[in-house]
């Protein structure tokens, strides 16, 4: 899954910025604080959230897609 989300970094960074803008400043600030406290990148938390949502609704890329590992 990570490989799928990292396949096009510019698109991914644009997506991350959009998600944070839509979430609002309070969510963005809390994500920043969490990242600083835990030393885990914000993008890693967002990547995990996307993977969790895709898995929850049965839409994870398959091995046949060549985008999952």
Secondary structure, 3 states (H helix, E strand, C coil): CHHHHHCCHHHHHHHHHHHHHHHCHHHHHHHHHHHHHHCCCHHHHHHHHHHHHHHHCCCCCCHHHCCCC
